[in-house]
Amino acid sequence: MIRHGRWLVFCLLCQTAVAAEPDPLNSPQWEAMHTRFLNGEPYTFDSKVTVEAPPEAEDSLNVPIALRVTDLQGIQEMRVFADLNPLPHVLNFRPKTIAPNLAFRMKLQQGSPVRVAVKTADGLWHVGGTYVEAAGGGCTLPSLGTSSGDWSKTLGQVSANVWKHPDNNRLRIRVMHPMDTGLASGIPTFHIENLNVKDTQGQVLAELDLYEPISENPMLSLDVGKNTTFTLEGRDNNGNKIAAEVTP
């Protein structure tokens, strides 16, 4: 019993030590993000997890972000969030049988850390991030589609391309959708909630949960191994379905 008690205390001390790591981006909201998105669980800031983005956003409605993870095994989930955005949760990514790499575009209301947290099978979150300066207005403006009133004509349409490479093909998907944040006056929240990528046998390659800060007409790029043909399935928060076949 004494040995068990000592081991429990040791584990708690280890977790506390991990959680006490200073934030390399020095964000006043980091502890709130840790509690909200990582459930207060143990984490480490890890150079194996990288976020690539421009230091300054030329267009706050379309900020390019690329996530890359190297040398981490047993990945359970990846969560992307922006500390200082009014809607900080950007997306969740669960790569099942493909590389844990993803590129997309998002909206930023102001300068903010943009982070990805990767949970491995041991329960530890590996966190990477970068700071992006933004002039503002990315989350509070209506989408162009909503403003023009013609979004319903193309809603849910999918276009995609596959670039073949010797070791790892690249799939780029574009889904037509306004992705309204609900922060523009008189325009309710309207966004894609989930999107699954499957191979020709119906096996899920990746699952994505998308949130309001993803840019209008989301464009997502994934490394998909040797696969060249895919099925896409998803829906938005109003129940509209997304379905498409991608072939070479």
Backbone as numpy.savetxt, mean C-alpha at the origin, in Angstrom:
# Nx Ny Nz CAx CAy CAz Cx Cy Cz
8.74 -22.82 37.41 7.91 -21.62 37.41 8.78 -20.36 37.41
9.89 -20.42 38.18 10.76 -19.24 38.24 11.41 -19.01 36.87
11.87 -20.13 36.28 12.49 -19.99 34.96 11.50 -19.43 33.95
10.26 -19.94 33.99 9.24 -19.45 33.07 8.99 -17.96 33.29
8.92 -17.54 34.54 8.68 -16.13 34.85 9.80 -15.25 34.37
11.05 -15.74 34.56 12.20 -14.96 34.09 12.19 -14.83 32.57
11.82 -15.94 31.90 11.77 -15.91 30.43 10.71 -14.93 29.95
9.56 -14.89 30.64 8.50 -13.97 30.27 8.96 -12.53 30.42
9.63 -12.24 31.53 10.14 -10.88 31.74 11.16 -10.52 30.67
12.04 -11.49 30.34 13.05 -11.26 29.30 12.40 -10.93 27.97
11.35 -11.69 27.60 10.65 -11.43 26.33 10.01 -10.06 26.32
9.40 -9.67 27.43 8.76 -8.36 27.51 9.79 -7.25 27.38
10.96 -7.45 28.01 12.02 -6.46 27.91 12.54 -6.35 26.49
12.63 -7.50 25.79 13.07 -7.48 24.39 12.10 -6.71 23.53
10.80 -6.94 23.74 9.78 -6.24 22.97 9.84 -4.75 23.23
10.04 -4.37 24.50 10.12 -2.95 24.84 11.32 -2.31 24.17
12.45 -3.07 24.15 13.65 -2.52 23.51 13.43 -2.29 22.04
12.74 -3.24 21.37 12.46 -3.08 19.95 11.57 -1.88 19.71
10.53 -1.74 20.53 9.56 -0.66 20.35 10.16 0.71 20.64
11.30 0.74 21.36 11.89 2.01 21.76 12.80 2.59 20.70
12.94 1.95 19.55 13.81 2.47 18.50 13.38 3.88 18.10
14.32 4.80 17.98 13.96 6.16 17.54 13.53 6.17 16.07
12.56 7.00 15.76 12.05 7.10 14.40 13.07 7.84 13.53
13.62 7.22 12.49 14.60 7.92 11.64 14.02 9.10 10.90
12.68 9.16 10.75 12.05 10.29 10.07 11.53 11.34 11.06
11.71 11.07 12.35 11.40 12.05 13.40 9.99 12.61 13.30
9.03 11.73 13.11 7.63 12.15 12.94 6.93 12.29 14.29
6.20 13.38 14.51 5.43 13.51 15.75 4.29 12.52 15.86
3.93 11.87 14.74 2.81 10.94 14.73 3.24 9.48 14.74
4.54 9.21 14.86 4.98 7.83 14.73 4.33 6.90 15.76
4.30 7.30 17.02 3.72 6.41 18.03 2.24 6.16 17.78
1.53 7.17 17.28 0.12 6.97 16.92 0.00 6.00 15.75
0.91 6.10 14.78 0.90 5.17 13.65 1.23 3.75 14.12
2.19 3.64 15.03 2.57 2.34 15.58 1.37 1.66 16.25
0.63 2.44 17.01 -0.54 1.89 17.70 -1.65 1.56 16.72
-1.91 2.45 15.78 -3.06 2.28 14.88 -2.83 1.21 13.83
-1.69 1.20 13.18 -1.48 0.33 12.03 -0.67 -0.92 12.34
0.13 -0.88 13.41 0.91 -2.05 13.79 0.38 -2.67 15.07
-0.75 -2.17 15.55 -1.41 -2.72 16.74 -0.51 -2.70 17.97
0.45 -1.77 17.99 1.35 -1.67 19.13 2.33 -2.83 19.23
2.47 -3.62 18.17 3.30 -4.82 18.20 4.77 -4.47 17.97
5.68 -5.41 18.28 7.12 -5.14 18.12 7.48 -4.80 16.69
8.42 -3.89 16.54 8.85 -3.46 15.21 10.34 -3.15 15.23
10.89 -3.04 14.03 12.25 -2.55 13.87 12.33 -1.76 12.57
13.06 -0.67 12.56 13.31 0.06 11.33 14.40 -0.69 10.56
14.09 -1.09 9.33 14.89 -2.09 8.64 15.25 -1.61 7.23
16.54 -1.61 6.91 17.00 -1.19 5.58 16.61 -2.18 4.49
16.14 -3.36 4.86 15.68 -4.33 3.87 14.34 -3.93 3.26
13.69 -2.96 3.88 12.40 -2.45 3.40 12.61 -1.02 2.92
12.39 -0.77 1.64 12.65 0.55 1.10 11.39 1.14 0.45
11.27 2.44 0.55 10.22 3.21 -0.11 10.89 4.24 -0.99
10.63 4.17 -2.28 11.21 5.13 -3.22 10.12 6.11 -3.64
10.43 7.41 -3.55 9.49 8.47 -3.92 10.29 9.73 -4.18
9.73 10.66 -4.94 10.44 11.93 -5.14 10.49 12.72 -3.83
11.58 13.43 -3.57 11.64 14.22 -2.33 10.59 15.32 -2.27
10.17 15.81 -3.45 9.11 16.81 -3.54 8.09 16.36 -4.57
6.81 16.43 -4.20 5.74 15.99 -5.09 5.43 17.10 -6.10
5.60 16.82 -7.38 5.24 17.80 -8.40 3.72 17.90 -8.54
3.03 16.80 -8.28 1.57 16.75 -8.36 1.07 16.02 -7.13
0.44 16.74 -6.21 0.00 16.14 -4.95 -1.11 15.12 -5.13
-1.74 15.11 -6.30 -2.77 14.12 -6.59 -2.18 12.82 -7.13
-0.93 12.86 -7.57 -0.30 11.69 -8.19 1.16 11.60 -7.78
1.40 11.12 -6.59 2.77 10.99 -6.08 3.24 9.55 -6.32
4.27 9.33 -7.14 4.72 7.97 -7.42 5.45 7.37 -6.22
5.06 6.16 -5.87 5.65 5.44 -4.74 6.04 4.04 -5.21
7.21 3.58 -4.83 7.64 2.22 -5.15 8.14 1.55 -3.87
7.63 0.36 -3.58 8.02 -0.41 -2.41 8.87 -1.60 -2.85
9.89 -1.90 -2.07 10.74 -3.04 -2.39 11.23 -3.67 -1.09
11.16 -5.00 -1.03 11.63 -5.74 0.14 12.65 -6.77 -0.32
13.79 -6.83 0.36 14.84 -7.80 0.02 15.23 -8.60 1.26
15.44 -9.89 1.05 16.00 -10.77 2.09 15.14 -10.87 3.34
13.84 -10.82 3.18 12.92 -11.10 4.29 12.06 -12.30 3.91
11.97 -13.28 4.79 11.20 -14.48 4.52 9.92 -14.48 5.36
8.95 -15.25 4.92 7.72 -15.42 5.69 6.89 -14.16 5.81
6.81 -13.38 4.73 6.04 -12.14 4.77 4.54 -12.45 4.84
3.88 -11.87 5.83 2.45 -12.07 6.03 1.63 -10.95 5.40
2.09 -9.71 5.58 1.34 -8.55 5.08 2.24 -7.33 5.04
1.91 -6.42 4.12 2.59 -5.14 4.03 1.53 -4.04 4.14
1.77 -3.08 5.02 0.84 -1.97 5.21 1.54 -0.66 4.89
0.88 0.16 4.09 1.44 1.45 3.67 0.60 2.56 4.29
1.29 3.55 4.89 0.57 4.67 5.50 1.45 5.92 5.47
0.78 7.06 5.50 1.44 8.36 5.48 1.07 9.09 6.77
2.03 9.30 7.63 1.78 9.78 8.99 0.89 11.01 9.06
1.17 12.01 8.20 0.55 13.32 8.35 -0.59 13.56 7.36
-0.97 12.55 6.60 -2.13 12.67 5.72 -3.41 12.68 6.56
-4.44 13.42 6.15 -5.71 13.36 6.90 -6.33 11.97 6.84
-6.04 11.22 5.78 -6.42 9.82 5.64 -5.11 9.04 5.50
-4.51 8.61 6.59 -3.16 8.05 6.52 -3.06 6.67 5.90
-4.10 5.85 5.99 -4.01 4.48 5.49 -4.09 4.48 3.97
-3.07 3.96 3.31 -2.97 4.00 1.85 -3.37 2.66 1.24
-2.71 1.59 1.66 -3.06 0.26 1.13 -2.45 -0.83 1.99
-3.00 -2.04 1.84 -2.40 -3.27 2.35 -2.07 -4.15 1.16
-0.95 -4.84 1.25 -0.48 -5.69 0.15 -0.06 -7.03 0.73
-0.66 -8.10 0.22 -0.30 -9.44 0.68 0.20 -10.26 -0.52
1.51 -10.23 -0.77 2.05 -11.04 -1.87 2.06 -12.51 -1.45
1.40 -13.35 -2.22 1.29 -14.77 -1.87 2.41 -15.60 -2.47
2.56 -15.52 -3.79 3.58 -16.32 -4.46 4.46 -15.48 -5.37
4.40 -14.17 -5.22 5.22 -13.28 -6.05 6.10 -12.41 -5.15
7.01 -11.68 -5.77 7.95 -10.84 -5.02 7.20 -9.71 -4.30
7.68 -9.30 -3.12 7.02 -8.26 -2.34 7.39 -6.86 -2.82
7.18 -6.61 -4.10 7.50 -5.31 -4.70 6.24 -4.74 -5.34
6.04 -3.45 -5.18 4.81 -2.82 -5.67 5.07 -1.35 -5.96
4.49 -0.86 -7.06 4.54 0.57 -7.37 3.13 1.07 -7.62
2.86 2.32 -7.21 1.53 2.91 -7.34 1.65 4.43 -7.21
0.53 5.12 -7.32 0.50 6.57 -7.11 -0.53 6.90 -6.04
-0.25 7.95 -5.26 -1.13 8.29 -4.15 -1.31 9.81 -4.04
-2.27 10.21 -3.20 -2.52 11.62 -2.93 -1.88 12.00 -1.59
-1.27 13.18 -1.56 -0.70 13.71 -0.33 -1.25 15.10 -0.07
-1.78 15.31 1.11 -2.34 16.61 1.46 -1.26 17.60 1.87
-0.16 17.08 2.44 0.94 17.92 2.90 2.19 17.05 2.99
3.33 17.67 3.27 4.54 16.90 3.43 4.37 15.87 4.54
4.87 14.65 4.30 4.64 13.58 5.26 5.63 12.44 5.06
5.96 11.71 6.13 6.60 10.41 5.94 5.63 9.47 5.24
6.13 8.70 4.31 5.37 7.62 3.69 6.09 6.33 4.05
5.38 5.39 4.67 6.03 4.20 5.21 5.37 2.93 4.70
6.18 1.87 4.72 5.65 0.52 4.54 6.14 -0.30 5.72
5.21 -1.04 6.32 5.53 -1.94 7.42 5.26 -3.36 6.96
6.24 -4.23 7.11 6.17 -5.61 6.62 6.18 -6.55 7.81
5.12 -7.33 7.95 5.04 -8.28 9.07 5.51 -9.65 8.61
6.46 -10.21 9.36 6.98 -11.54 9.06 6.36 -12.57 10.01
6.63 -13.83 9.72 5.97 -14.92 10.44 6.28 -14.93 11.94
7.39 -14.30 12.34 7.74 -14.25 13.76 7.00 -13.15 14.51
6.11 -12.42 13.82 5.31 -11.38 14.47 5.97 -10.01 14.52
7.16 -9.89 13.94 7.88 -8.61 13.96 7.55 -7.79 12.72
7.32 -6.49 12.92 7.10 -5.56 11.81 8.44 -4.94 11.41
8.75 -4.99 10.12 9.96 -4.36 9.58 9.52 -3.11 8.84
10.01 -1.96 9.26 9.47 -0.68 8.78 10.51 0.07 7.98
10.11 0.53 6.80 10.92 1.42 5.99 10.09 2.63 5.59
10.75 3.68 5.16 9.98 4.86 4.77 10.86 5.96 4.20
10.20 6.99 3.72 10.88 8.17 3.21 9.96 9.37 3.42
10.54 10.55 3.39 9.74 11.78 3.55 9.51 12.42 2.19
8.26 12.79 1.94 7.90 13.45 0.68 7.31 14.82 1.01
7.89 15.85 0.46 7.34 17.20 0.63 6.24 17.41 -0.41
5.12 18.00 0.02 3.99 18.23 -0.88 3.38 19.59 -0.60
2.94 20.26 -1.67 2.38 21.61 -1.55 1.00 21.62 -0.91
0.26 20.50 -1.06 -1.06 20.42 -0.43 -2.19 20.28 -1.41
-3.35 19.90 -0.89 -4.55 19.80 -1.69 -4.82 18.45 -2.29
-3.92 17.48 -2.06 -4.08 16.19 -2.72 -5.31 15.41 -2.30
-5.73 15.56 -1.05 -6.84 14.74 -0.54 -8.18 15.47 -0.51
-8.19 16.79 -0.65 -9.42 17.55 -0.48 -10.01 18.04 -1.79
-9.37 17.71 -2.92 -9.92 18.08 -4.22 -10.74 16.94 -4.79
-11.84 17.25 -5.51 -12.61 16.18 -6.15 -11.82 15.57 -7.30
-12.11 14.34 -7.64 -11.45 13.70 -8.77 -11.88 14.39 -10.07
-11.05 14.26 -11.09 -11.39 14.84 -12.39 -12.63 14.18 -12.97
-12.74 12.87 -12.77 -13.90 12.15 -13.28 -15.19 12.62 -12.64
-15.16 12.81 -11.33 -16.35 13.28 -10.63 -16.70 14.71 -11.07
-15.68 15.54 -11.23 -15.91 16.93 -11.64 -16.54 17.01 -13.03
-16.12 16.13 -13.94 -16.63 16.17 -15.30 -17.98 15.48 -15.44
-18.29 14.60 -14.47 -19.58 13.92 -14.48 -19.65 12.71 -15.38
-18.53 12.29 -15.99 -18.58 11.16 -16.93 -17.92 9.91 -16.39
-17.67 9.84 -15.08 -16.95 8.71 -14.50 -17.69 7.39 -14.68
-19.04 7.45 -14.73 -19.81 6.20 -14.80 -19.62 5.46 -16.13
-19.18 6.18 -17.17 -19.01 5.55 -18.48 -17.83 4.58 -18.52
-16.86 4.82 -17.66 -15.65 3.98 -17.69 -15.42 3.25 -16.38
-16.32 3.38 -15.42 -16.11 2.82 -14.09 -15.78 1.32 -14.16
-14.67 0.95 -13.53 -14.29 -0.46 -13.43 -13.57 -1.02 -14.63
-13.41 -0.24 -15.69 -12.68 -0.75 -16.86 -11.21 -0.95 -16.50
-10.64 -2.03 -17.00 -9.27 -2.39 -16.68 -8.42 -2.42 -17.95
-7.25 -1.84 -17.88 -6.25 -2.00 -18.93 -4.97 -2.50 -18.26
-4.22 -3.32 -18.98 -3.03 -3.92 -18.36 -2.00 -4.27 -19.42
-0.75 -4.32 -18.99 0.35 -4.74 -19.84 1.28 -5.64 -19.05
1.93 -6.57 -19.74 2.93 -7.43 -19.13 4.25 -7.22 -19.87
5.30 -6.86 -19.11 6.64 -6.74 -19.69 7.42 -7.98 -19.29
7.88 -8.72 -20.29 8.59 -9.97 -20.02 10.07 -9.71 -19.77
10.56 -10.34 -18.70 11.97 -10.28 -18.35 12.45 -11.70 -18.07
13.74 -11.96 -18.17 14.24 -13.32 -18.01 13.85 -13.98 -16.69
13.87 -13.21 -15.60 13.64 -13.81 -14.28 12.34 -13.37 -13.62
11.82 -12.21 -14.00 10.67 -11.68 -13.27 9.88 -10.73 -14.17
8.73 -11.20 -14.65 7.89 -10.34 -15.48 7.26 -9.24 -14.65
6.89 -8.16 -15.33 6.29 -7.00 -14.66 4.87 -6.80 -15.20
3.91 -6.77 -14.28 2.51 -6.54 -14.63 2.10 -5.14 -14.18
1.52 -4.38 -15.11 0.98 -3.06 -14.76 -0.52 -3.06 -15.03
-1.28 -2.68 -14.03 -2.74 -2.68 -14.09 -3.23 -1.25 -13.90
-4.23 -0.86 -14.69 -4.91 0.41 -14.47 -6.40 0.15 -14.40
-7.03 0.62 -13.32 -8.47 0.44 -13.12 -9.12 1.82 -13.09
-10.11 2.04 -13.95 -10.78 3.34 -14.00 -11.72 3.48 -12.82
-11.44 4.47 -11.97 -12.27 4.70 -10.78 -11.95 6.09 -10.21
-12.95 6.85 -9.76 -12.69 8.21 -9.25 -11.84 8.25 -7.98
-11.96 7.25 -7.12 -11.21 7.19 -5.86 -11.38 8.48 -5.05
-12.64 8.87 -4.85 -12.92 10.09 -4.07 -12.71 9.84 -2.59
-12.08 10.80 -1.93 -11.70 10.64 -0.52 -12.84 10.91 0.46
-13.87 11.63 0.02 -14.92 12.05 0.94 -14.60 13.36 1.64
-13.45 13.96 1.34 -13.05 15.22 1.97 -13.38 16.44 1.12
-13.78 16.24 -0.14 -14.23 17.35 -0.98 -15.70 17.62 -0.67
-16.07 18.86 -0.60 -17.42 19.24 -0.19 -18.48 18.60 -1.08
-19.43 17.91 -0.44 -20.58 17.36 -1.14 -20.31 16.08 -1.91
-19.11 15.54 -1.84 -18.77 14.33 -2.59 -18.43 13.22 -1.60
-19.20 12.15 -1.55 -18.96 11.09 -0.56 -17.74 10.24 -0.92
-17.29 9.48 0.07 -16.21 8.53 -0.15 -16.61 7.49 -1.19
-15.74 7.28 -2.16 -16.03 6.32 -3.24 -14.70 5.80 -3.74
-14.34 4.58 -3.35 -13.02 4.06 -3.70 -13.04 2.55 -3.84
-12.07 2.02 -4.55 -11.88 0.58 -4.65 -11.45 0.06 -3.28
-12.05 -1.03 -2.86 -11.71 -1.62 -1.55 -10.69 -2.75 -1.67
-10.88 -3.62 -2.65 -9.93 -4.73 -2.77 -9.75 -5.15 -4.22
-8.60 -5.75 -4.47 -8.27 -6.24 -5.80 -7.36 -7.46 -5.63
-7.77 -8.58 -6.22 -6.98 -9.80 -6.17 -6.43 -10.12 -7.56
-5.19 -10.57 -7.60 -4.54 -10.97 -8.84 -4.33 -12.49 -8.78
-4.87 -13.20 -9.78 -4.78 -14.66 -9.81 -4.09 -15.12 -11.09
-3.54 -16.35 -11.03 -2.94 -16.92 -12.24 -4.00 -17.71 -13.01
-3.58 -18.40 -14.06 -4.55 -19.09 -14.93 -5.22 -20.27 -14.24
-4.62 -20.79 -13.17 -5.23 -21.89 -12.41 -6.11 -21.41 -11.28
-6.24 -20.08 -11.15 -7.07 -19.52 -10.10 -6.36 -19.33 -8.78
-5.06 -19.59 -8.74 -4.29 -19.38 -7.52 -4.05 -17.89 -7.31
-4.26 -17.43 -6.09 -4.08 -16.01 -5.78 -2.58 -15.70 -5.70
-2.15 -14.77 -6.53 -0.76 -14.31 -6.52 -0.56 -13.18 -5.53
-1.58 -12.31 -5.42 -1.48 -11.16 -4.51 -2.86 -10.65 -4.18
-3.00 -10.13 -2.97 -4.23 -9.46 -2.52 -3.89 -8.02 -2.15
-4.75 -7.10 -2.56 -4.56 -5.69 -2.23 -5.83 -5.12 -1.63
-5.67 -4.37 -0.55 -6.75 -3.55 0.01 -6.38 -2.10 -0.29
-7.24 -1.39 -0.99 -6.95 -0.01 -1.37 -7.81 0.95 -0.56
-7.26 2.11 -0.26 -7.97 3.11 0.53 -8.00 4.44 -0.22
-8.67 5.41 0.36 -8.95 6.68 -0.31 -7.73 7.41 -0.86
-6.57 7.37 -0.21 -5.44 8.15 -0.75 -4.84 7.62 -2.04
-5.22 6.43 -2.50 -4.73 5.97 -3.80 -5.26 6.91 -4.89
-4.41 7.24 -5.85 -4.78 8.21 -6.88 -5.93 7.72 -7.75
-6.61 8.68 -8.35 -7.70 8.39 -9.29 -7.21 7.46 -10.40
-8.10 6.56 -10.84 -7.75 5.57 -11.86 -6.46 4.86 -11.48
-6.49 4.10 -10.39 -5.27 3.51 -9.83 -4.46 2.73 -10.86
-3.15 2.95 -10.79 -2.21 2.22 -11.62 -1.25 1.49 -10.68
-1.22 0.16 -10.79 -0.43 -0.67 -9.90 0.53 -1.52 -10.72
1.78 -1.61 -10.28 2.78 -2.43 -10.96 3.34 -3.45 -10.00
3.38 -4.73 -10.44 3.84 -5.82 -9.61 4.84 -6.69 -10.37
5.78 -7.28 -9.65 6.67 -8.30 -10.21 5.97 -9.64 -10.05
5.77 -10.36 -11.16 4.89 -11.53 -11.15 5.59 -12.82 -11.57
6.90 -12.89 -11.48 7.63 -14.11 -11.81 7.48 -14.46 -13.29
7.24 -15.74 -13.57 7.12 -16.21 -14.95 5.71 -16.07 -15.50
4.76 -15.67 -14.68 3.36 -15.59 -15.11 3.17 -14.53 -16.19
2.28 -14.84 -17.15 1.98 -13.89 -18.22 0.48 -13.69 -18.42
-0.33 -14.54 -17.83 -1.79 -14.45 -17.97 -2.42 -14.40 -16.59
-3.40 -13.50 -16.42 -3.93 -13.23 -15.09 -5.44 -13.02 -15.12
-6.04 -13.21 -13.96 -7.42 -12.83 -13.71 -7.42 -11.81 -12.59
-8.16 -10.72 -12.79 -8.29 -9.68 -11.77 -9.71 -9.67 -11.24
-9.85 -9.62 -9.92 -11.17 -9.58 -9.29 -11.13 -8.58 -8.14
-12.19 -7.78 -8.03 -12.26 -6.82 -6.93 -13.61 -6.16 -6.86
-13.72 -5.17 -5.97 -14.96 -4.40 -5.83 -14.65 -3.09 -5.13
-15.58 -2.13 -5.27 -15.42 -0.87 -4.54 -16.37 -0.82 -3.35
-16.34 0.30 -2.62 -17.12 0.37 -1.39 -18.61 0.55 -1.65
-19.02 0.69 -2.91 -20.45 0.72 -3.26 -20.90 -0.62 -3.85
-20.03 -1.61 -3.83 -20.40 -2.94 -4.31 -20.20 -3.16 -5.80
-19.68 -2.17 -6.53 -19.39 -2.35 -7.96 -18.23 -3.32 -8.12
-18.40 -4.31 -8.98 -17.39 -5.34 -9.15 -16.36 -4.95 -10.21
-15.17 -5.45 -10.03 -14.07 -5.30 -11.01 -13.67 -6.70 -11.43
-13.67 -6.96 -12.73 -13.30 -8.28 -13.23 -12.66 -8.12 -14.60
-11.55 -8.80 -14.80 -10.86 -8.69 -16.10 -9.91 -9.86 -16.27
-9.66 -10.20 -17.54 -8.66 -11.19 -17.92 -7.51 -10.45 -18.58
-6.30 -10.77 -18.18 -5.11 -10.17 -18.78 -4.35 -11.25 -19.51
-4.17 -11.09 -20.80 -3.45 -12.06 -21.62 -2.35 -11.34 -22.41
-1.30 -12.07 -22.82 -0.21 -11.41 -23.57 -0.72 -10.79 -24.87
